[in-house]
């Protein structure tokens, strides 16, 4: 018996990525509403001079100093406002200041307290300045820890280090939306600081996750020990299981976890555009190629990713030895995508006689596999479909029942509103889709459309 290995599915672009798949601002994403970062300033309370600017970037930016002159009473506020995020709009300068003032009490400081605030100044033409709020707070938390352990802000020997951190953070966030900064401390100890600008969703709730959806990583993820250590315990277990094959429910079963816990983790990853979600692969599903398959033909990076992903993975024989599998030819892969097309014998009214015939406006993937035999070409039909769905080369056709009578209080009849597919109904009621179709068709209360 030969078993297929499953590997982590990672792609450079997907349905939620914009632009090309080679870098660009924010890695593989472009956040159109990301406000321009104008400057960063580190202010402190001097016991003789009062609030002062200790460092500011970029150098020579008059707007940063002018902003401080307007806002210094809030940048270094009263103790009651310590460790709270707030912002201030300076209309005359066309900017907004995001602040998180901090006061550290310790007998080693003159007057027993050290007060500082690293503020971010952003362009006010964008309404998305709150994208920076988590970074402002995280930056403050890093500095609190470094100051309490190493006197990073008050020890003169670290003065240039602080400025270098601010300069690198400003450049990286402005150009890439993320920054990793290594700080060398005493005894050559190195501390890494991580910052990432996340997209703004203006109060929208993350989408609900169906247990039968398959999560797939949008951008490349290398699960290093350092990265895993920074995850919570639940994510450490779940993320390595995301391979573009397993559904949310299957991941939960493999890990012996409640599906709701896995769904919550995947929901957050999806919300922040780390993963896309594609329908569960089933052999009675029908898929058709979209116009985007022609763009795929011209994209060398996606072609290479595809060939690596869709090939039959290294198989393991009964004796435990690996059976290497060759990389398929692109001509075969592209032809197989094009072969998934709408047939000419589609019924005029879109109402099928039975569930199997309902997918004759395209072949179900089981019949298609028997006819095309992709495995003879070294291609895994499961992976071929998932890659196509992820990159939108393919779309899944679904049957949607529409109730033609008054549904009353019947939850099933209410659900048959043209918006819930037959597959979803079947999964909700744990019934085979063919049987569900037969039940609804025999009831003579429904019409069916495929879209």
Secondary structure as UniProt FT lines:
FT   STRAND          3..4
FT   TURN            15..16
FT   TURN            25..28
FT   TURN            32..33
FT   STRAND          37..46
FT   TURN            47..49
FT   STRAND          50..57
FT   TURN            59..60
FT   HELIX           62..75
FT   HELIX           79..81
FT   TURN            82..83
FT   STRAND          86..90
FT   HELIX           91..93
FT   STRAND          95..99
FT   STRAND          102..105
FT   TURN            107..108
FT   HELIX           110..112
FT   STRAND          113..123
FT   TURN            124..125
FT   HELIX           129..132
FT   HELIX           133..150
FT   TURN            152..154
FT   HELIX           156..158
FT   HELIX           159..175
FT   STRAND          178..184
FT   HELIX           186..188
FT   STRAND          190..196
FT   TURN            202..203
FT   TURN            211..212
FT   STRAND          213..217
FT   HELIX           225..229
FT   HELIX           233..238
FT   HELIX           239..241
FT   HELIX           248..255
FT   HELIX           259..271
FT   TURN            272..273
FT   STRAND          275..279
FT   TURN            283..284
FT   STRAND          286..289
FT   HELIX           292..298
FT   HELIX           300..310
FT   STRAND          315..316
FT   TURN            318..319
FT   STRAND          322..323
FT   HELIX           330..339
FT   TURN            344..345
FT   HELIX           355..358
FT   TURN            359..361
FT   HELIX           365..372
FT   HELIX           374..377
FT   HELIX           381..390
FT   TURN            391..392
FT   STRAND          394..397
FT   STRAND          399..403
FT   TURN            408..409
FT   HELIX           411..415
FT   STRAND          417..421
FT   HELIX           422..429
FT   HELIX           433..442
FT   TURN            443..444
FT   STRAND          446..450
//
